[in-house]
C-alpha cells in the first residue's frame, strides 16, 4: 500500500511549483512524517506476533525510514538473559544476518560502541551511525543501530520515531524475558511438586513398612510370651497332673485283682482304668503340643493332628484352601485347640470312620471346619450350646475359645452325614 502524500490529503494542486518552494518543502516534510507514522503503525501491528516478529519489523522499518544500508538490533550480553532474539540484523540487500561477524568493520565498531555505552538518548555518532538505546526501567539494555554513512543526517523527528519503535522492541523483549522466566518457574514448580509427591509416596511406603515391622514385633512379643507360658504349663502337666493320673492308673491296676470276685466293682475299676489311659494319652498330646516348637503356622499344626492323635479305624484328612497368612498367636492357638477338641469328640462319641479338617483363607475371614460321617446329632449339640448341662464341657470350651478371639462357632449337618463344626474368624486376608 502506497502512503498518501500531503497533496492527496489536502487536495491542493499547483501548476507553478517554483512559486511555492516553501510550500513544497513543507509538503515533503509532512509526507515524510506520514510515511514514518505508517511505519510505526506497521511495527506496532507486529506486537501481537511475538518479540521476534516485532524486532524484525523494527529493523525493516528503520532501514526503510532512514535508507540505511545496515541495521542491527542487539541486546547487551548481561541484559535480559532469557529474552529472545538476542540479535536481529539486515544488510544492504535486505537479507537477515545471523551474527556480528557478518558486519563490516566500521558497522561492527559502531554496534560494539553502542552496546558498551550507557546513554539512553538517541543520537548520530561521528562514524555515521544512528544509535537508539533500548531502554528498560531507565537503563539501556541494548541498542538499535542504523548505518547511514558519515555525511548523512538524522532529524529530531527521525530520532523521535526511532525512539518509539526502539522502546516498543525493548518492551517486547522484556515481556519475552519475563515470560521465559515465568515458564521456567512453572517448570521448576511442576518438578518440585512431582518430587514432593514422590517423597510423600516414599514416606507413606516407609510408614507402612514401619507399621508392618511394629506389628510383626508385637506379634513376635506376644508369641514369645505365649511360648513361655505354654512351656510352663507343659512342665506343670508333666510333673504333676500326668504323674498323678499315672499313679491313679497304677493304683487301679493294683486293685483290680483284689476285687475280681466282686463283678460290679471290677467292671467299674476296668472302666476307670480305661479312663485313666485315655486321660494319659490326652495329657501326652497336650504336653507334646505345648512343648513343641511353635514356629509352624496354623496349617502346619493342623497337618500334624492325624499323627498326634491316631485313632484306629478313623481316616483323618486335613485340607488347606487359599493362601495362608500369619495370624495372631491367640487366634491360631484357639483354632488349633478347637480342631483338636473336635477330633477328640469325633473319636469319643461319634463312632465315625472318616473326618475332614478344612482350613480356608477367604477375603475377610479364615474359616475352620471339622466334619465327620458319624452318628452325632447337630440339633442335640446346638441345644447343649444354648443350655449347657455339664455333660458337654468340650463343646462349651470350643464356643468359649471362639468367642475370646472374635470368631463365630456353628454346628450343622455334614455332607458326610455326621456333624460339621464351623468356625469363622474375621481377619484381613487376601483370597487365593
C-alpha positions in Angstrom: 0.0 0.0 0.0 1.4 3.4 -1.0 1.4 6.0 1.7 -0.7 9.1 0.7 1.2 12.4 0.3 0.2 15.8 1.5 -1.4 16.8 -1.8 -3.7 13.8 -1.7 -4.6 14.5 1.9 -5.2 18.3 1.4 -6.4 18.3 -2.2 -4.0 21.2 -3.1 -2.5 21.4 -6.5 -0.2 23.9 -8.2 0.8 24.3 -11.8 3.6 26.6 -10.8 5.6 24.7 -8.1 8.5 27.1 -8.4 6.3 29.8 -7.0 5.7 27.7 -3.9 9.2 26.5 -2.9 8.5 26.8 0.8 5.1 25.1 0.4 6.8 22.2 -1.4 9.4 21.9 1.3 6.7 21.7 4.0 4.7 19.2 2.0 7.7 16.9 1.7 8.3 17.0 5.4 4.7 16.2 6.1 4.7 13.4 3.5 7.9 12.0 5.2 6.2 12.3 8.6 3.1 10.5 7.3 5.4 7.7 6.0 7.1 7.5 9.4 3.7 7.2 11.1 2.7 4.4 8.7 5.9 2.6 9.5 5.3 3.0 13.3 1.8 1.6 12.7 3.2 -1.4 10.9 5.7 -2.0 13.7 3.0 -1.8 16.3 0.8 -4.2 14.4 3.5 -6.9 14.8 3.4 -6.6 18.6 1.0 -9.5 18.9 3.2 -11.8 16.8 5.9 -12.0 19.5 9.2 -10.4 20.2 11.0 -11.9 17.2 8.4 -10.6 14.6 8.4 -7.2 16.3 12.2 -6.9 16.3 12.4 -7.8 12.6 9.6 -5.3 11.8 11.6 -2.6 13.7 14.8 -3.4 11.8 13.0 -3.3 8.4 11.1 0.0 9.3 14.3 1.6 10.4 16.1 0.6 7.2 13.3 2.0 5.0 12.8 5.2 7.0 16.5 6.2 7.1 17.5 4.4 3.9 20.2 2.7 5.9 22.4 0.0 4.4 23.0 -1.8 7.6 20.6 -2.0 10.6 21.3 -4.0 13.8 19.1 -4.5 16.9 21.1 -6.2 19.6 20.9 -6.8 23.4 23.8 -6.4 25.8 25.3 -9.7 27.0 24.3 -9.1 30.6 20.8 -7.7 30.0 17.5 -9.7 29.9 19.3 -13.1 29.7 16.1 -15.1 28.9 14.9 -12.7 26.1 14.9 -13.9 22.5 16.1 -13.0 19.9 19.4 -11.5 21.1 20.3 -10.1 17.7 18.3 -9.1 14.6 20.2 -7.5 11.6 19.9 -6.9 7.8 22.3 -5.9 5.2 22.1 -3.7 2.0 20.2 -6.4 0.1 17.6 -6.8 2.9 18.7 -10.3 3.8 18.9 -11.1 7.5 22.3 -11.5 9.2 23.0 -14.1 11.9 26.0 -12.6 13.8 28.0 -9.5 14.4 30.9 -11.2 12.5 28.9 -10.7 9.2 29.1 -6.9 9.6 31.7 -4.6 8.0 34.4 -3.4 10.4 33.0 0.1 10.7 29.5 -1.0 11.4 30.7 -3.6 13.9 32.6 -1.0 15.8 29.6 1.3 15.9 27.4 -1.6 17.2 30.0 -2.6 19.8 30.3 1.1 20.9 26.5 1.4 21.2 26.2 -1.7 23.3 29.1 -0.6 25.6 27.8 2.9 26.1 25.4 3.7 28.9 23.4 6.6 27.4 19.7 6.5 27.0 19.1 9.2 24.3 19.1 8.5 20.5 21.9 10.2 18.6 24.0 10.2 15.5 27.6 9.2 16.2 30.7 10.5 14.5 31.0 7.4 12.2 27.6 8.0 10.6 25.5 5.5 12.7 22.2 6.4 14.2 22.2 4.8 17.7 18.9 4.3 19.5 19.3 2.8 23.0 16.7 0.2 24.1 15.7 1.5 27.5 14.1 -0.6 30.2 13.4 1.0 33.6 15.7 3.8 32.8 18.7 1.6 31.8 20.0 0.7 28.3 19.6 -3.0 27.7 20.7 -2.9 24.1 20.7 -0.7 21.0 19.1 -0.2 17.6 22.0 0.9 15.2 21.4 2.1 11.7 24.4 2.8 9.4 23.6 5.9 7.3 27.1 7.0 6.4 29.4 9.8 7.7 27.7 12.5 5.6 24.1 11.7 6.4 21.9 13.5 8.9 19.0 12.4 11.1 16.4 14.9 12.2 14.9 15.2 15.6 11.7 13.8 14.2 13.6 10.7 12.9 15.2 10.2 16.3 11.8 10.5 18.0 10.2 8.0 15.6 13.1 5.6 16.2 12.8 6.0 19.9 9.2 4.9 19.7 9.9 1.8 17.7 13.1 1.1 19.8 11.1 1.3 23.1 8.5 -0.9 21.6 11.0 -3.6 20.8 12.6 -3.2 24.3 9.2 -3.7 25.9 8.6 -6.8 23.7 12.0 -8.2 24.7 11.3 -7.5 28.4 8.0 -9.3 28.1 9.7 -12.3 26.4 12.3 -12.3 29.2 9.6 -12.2 31.9 7.5 -14.9 30.1 10.5 -17.2 29.8 11.3 -16.6 33.5 7.7 -17.4 34.4 7.8 -20.6 32.2 11.0 -21.6 33.9 9.4 -21.1 37.3 6.4 -23.1 36.2 8.5 -26.0 35.1 10.5 -25.8 38.3 7.3 -25.7 40.3 6.0 -28.7 38.5 9.2 -30.5 39.1 9.3 -29.7 42.8 5.6 -30.7 43.0 6.4 -34.0 41.4 9.3 -34.5 43.7 7.2 -33.6 46.7 4.5 -36.1 45.6 7.2 -38.8 45.1 8.6 -38.0 48.6 5.1 -38.2 50.0 4.6 -41.6 48.4 8.0 -42.7 49.7 7.2 -41.5 53.2 3.8 -43.3 53.1 5.5 -46.5 52.0 8.1 -46.2 54.7 5.3 -45.5 57.2 3.6 -48.6 56.0 6.8 -50.6 56.4 7.4 -49.3 59.9 3.8 -50.1 60.9 4.2 -53.6 59.5 7.5 -54.0 61.3 5.9 -52.8 64.5 3.0 -55.2 64.0 5.4 -58.1 63.5 7.4 -57.1 66.6 4.2 -57.1 68.6 3.2 -60.5 67.2 6.7 -61.8 68.0 6.5 -60.5 71.5 3.0 -62.0 72.0 4.2 -65.3 70.6 7.3 -65.3 72.9 5.1 -64.6 75.9 2.7 -67.4 74.9 5.5 -69.8 74.3 6.9 -69.1 77.7 3.6 -69.7 79.4 3.0 -72.8 77.2 6.2 -74.4 78.3 5.5 -73.6 81.9 2.1 -75.3 81.6 3.6 -78.2 79.8 6.1 -78.7 82.7 3.3 -78.5 85.3 1.2 -81.0 83.4 4.2 -83.4 83.0 5.5 -83.1 86.6 2.2 -83.0 88.4 -1.0 -83.8 86.6 0.3 -86.6 84.4 2.2 -88.2 87.2 -0.9 -88.2 89.4 -3.0 -89.7 86.7 -0.4 -92.4 86.1 -0.3 -93.1 89.8 -4.1 -93.3 89.8 -3.9 -95.8 86.9 -1.3 -97.9 88.7 -3.4 -97.9 91.9 -6.4 -99.0 89.9 -4.3 -101.8 88.2 -3.1 -103.0 91.7 -6.7 -103.0 93.0 -8.3 -105.0 90.1 -7.0 -108.5 91.1 -8.2 -107.9 94.6 -11.8 -107.4 93.6 -12.2 -109.9 90.8 -14.8 -111.7 92.9 -16.9 -108.5 93.0 -18.0 -108.2 89.4 -19.6 -104.7 89.6 -16.6 -103.2 91.3 -14.2 -105.0 88.9 -16.1 -103.6 85.9 -16.1 -100.1 87.4 -12.3 -100.3 88.0 -11.8 -101.6 84.5 -13.7 -98.6 83.2 -11.7 -96.3 85.4 -8.5 -97.8 84.1 -9.7 -97.1 80.5 -10.5 -93.5 81.5 -7.0 -93.0 83.1 -5.4 -94.5 80.0 -7.4 -92.1 77.8 -6.5 -89.2 80.2 -2.8 -90.0 80.0 -3.0 -90.1 76.2 -4.7 -86.7 76.1 -2.2 -85.3 78.5 0.7 -86.6 76.5 -0.8 -85.0 73.4 -1.4 -81.7 75.2 2.2 -81.8 76.6 3.6 -82.5 73.2 1.6 -79.7 71.6 2.6 -77.3 74.4 6.3 -78.3 74.3 6.7 -78.4 70.6 8.4 -75.7 68.6 5.5 -73.4 67.6 7.3 -71.6 64.7 4.9 -73.6 62.4 1.9 -71.7 61.2 -1.7 -73.0 61.7 -1.7 -75.2 58.6 1.4 -76.9 59.9 -0.2 -77.5 63.3 -3.3 -78.9 61.8 -1.3 -81.2 59.4 0.2 -82.9 62.5 -3.2 -83.7 64.1 -3.6 -87.2 62.5 -0.1 -88.2 63.7 -0.5 -86.7 67.2 -4.0 -88.3 67.8 -4.1 -91.5 65.8 -7.3 -93.4 66.1 -7.7 -97.0 64.7 -10.4 -97.1 62.1 -10.7 -93.3 61.7 -9.3 -91.7 58.5 -8.4 -88.1 59.1 -7.9 -85.7 56.1 -6.5 -82.2 56.5 -7.1 -79.7 53.7 -5.9 -76.1 53.3 -7.5 -73.7 50.8 -6.4 -70.2 49.8 -3.1 -68.5 50.5 -2.1 -68.9 54.2 -1.3 -65.7 56.1 0.1 -65.2 59.6 -2.5 -65.0 62.3 -2.2 -63.5 65.8 -0.9 -66.3 68.2 -4.1 -66.3 70.3 -6.3 -66.8 67.2 -4.0 -69.5 65.8 -3.9 -71.3 69.1 -7.7 -71.1 69.5 -8.4 -72.6 66.1 -5.8 -75.4 66.7 -7.4 -76.2 70.1 -10.9 -76.2 68.6 -9.8 -78.6 65.8 -8.1 -80.9 68.4 -11.3 -80.9 70.6 -13.5 -81.7 67.5 -11.2 -84.6 66.6 -11.4 -85.9 70.1 -15.2 -85.7 70.2 -15.4 -87.5 66.9 -13.3 -90.4 68.2 -15.0 -90.5 71.5 -18.7 -90.0 70.8 -19.4 -90.1 67.0 -18.4 -93.6 66.0 -17.1 -92.1 62.7 -14.8 -93.7 60.1 -13.9 -90.5 58.2 -13.2 -87.0 59.4 -12.2 -84.0 57.3 -10.4 -80.9 58.8 -10.6 -78.0 56.3 -8.9 -74.6 56.8 -9.9 -72.0 54.2 -8.4 -68.5 53.8 -11.0 -66.2 52.3 -11.2 -62.4 51.8 -12.1 -61.0 55.2 -12.1 -64.3 57.1 -10.4 -67.5 58.0 -12.7 -70.5 58.2 -12.1 -73.8 60.0 -14.5 -76.7 59.6 -14.3 -80.3 61.1 -16.8 -82.7 59.6 -17.3 -86.5 60.1 -19.6 -89.3 59.0 -20.6 -90.4 62.5 -23.9 -90.7 64.3 -23.8 -87.4 66.2 -26.9 -85.1 66.1 -26.3 -81.4 65.3 -29.6 -80.4 67.0 -28.5 -82.0 70.3 -25.2 -80.2 70.1 -26.9 -76.9 69.4 -29.2 -77.3 72.4 -26.2 -78.1 74.5 -24.6 -74.8 73.4 -27.8 -72.9 74.2 -28.3 -74.5 77.6 -25.1 -76.1 78.9 -25.9 -79.2 81.1 -22.5 -80.1 82.3 -22.1 -83.1 80.0 -20.6 -81.2 77.1 -17.6 -79.4 78.5 -15.6 -79.8 75.3 -18.3 -78.2 73.2 -18.8 -75.3 75.6 -15.0 -74.8 75.7 -14.8 -74.6 71.9 -17.5 -72.0 71.9 -15.7 -70.0 74.6 -12.4 -70.2 72.7 -14.0 -68.9 69.5 -15.7 -66.0 71.3 -12.5 -65.0 73.0 -10.8 -64.3 69.6 -13.9 -62.8 68.0 -14.8 -65.9 66.0 -18.3 -67.4 65.5 -18.9 -71.2 66.0 -21.8 -73.0 64.4 -22.9 -76.7 64.4 -24.6 -78.3 61.5 -25.1 -81.4 59.4 -22.0 -82.5 57.4 -22.2 -83.7 53.8 -20.5 -86.9 55.0 -23.7 -87.5 57.1 -22.4 -86.7 60.6 -21.7 -83.4 62.4 -20.0 -80.4 61.0 -18.4 -77.7 63.3 -17.7 -74.4 61.5 -15.6 -71.5 62.9 -15.4 -68.2 61.1 -12.6 -65.8 62.3 -12.8 -62.3 60.8 -9.4 -61.1 59.6 -8.0 -59.1 56.8 -6.5 -61.6 54.3 -6.2 -61.9 50.5 -8.2 -64.7 48.9 -6.2 -67.1 46.8 
